[in-house]
Amino acid sequence: MYQAQDFSSLLGLKGFSDQALSLHFSLYQGYVNNVNKILERLAFLRKENQADSLEFAELARRLGWEFNGMRLHEYYFSGLSKNPSSLNSDSALAKKIVQDFGSFQEWEKDFKSLSLMRGIGWVILYYDQKEERLINFWINEHQSGHPAGLKPLLNIDLFEHAYLIDYGTKKADYLQAFLEAVDWQVIEKRFSENS
Ligand SMILES: [Fe+2]
């Protein structure tokens, strides 16, 4: 059973109303519940020899949506802090960003350009451990477009529920608030763990 993590310590986060955050936590919990329900139901159907049923196939298709909906929100919320650390310019991650993008500003420009694209989904800074390279990716919805085997370091939720309550259609303002709330110490740790 997957357990929903408690992110309520983020309430009061600058640039994010408690109302929007609480709604967002509920949505996240819904993903966790559905992952558990789907896994349980798939196991049941397998046991009942119904793995060739339409129900099995449709639930199996849906698992990627629910699972990534769960896991991406965990990365998202745990990458934010009410007392965020900025990126330490001496860190391995900062050096890698400079190496791969030219400067932090250039990385940020790319991350922002992707985030302001039309559509719902995520923008994720990924690390390709095989090639030792950082790449920003646009991800459709929760499940489409993830690069195989790459490690997610930093992700922004670009579904309308993430910003509509606080910013209406001003996605750029939400993006700014997000970037100011990123706890780079956490992101640096994700990069250095097993990298
Ligand atoms: Fe979300």
Boltz pocket constraint, residues with backbone or C-beta under 6 A from the ligand:
constraints:
  - pocket:
      binder: B
      contacts: [[A, 24], [A, 27], [A, 73], [A, 157], [A, 159], [A, 161], [A, 162]]
      max_distance: 6.0
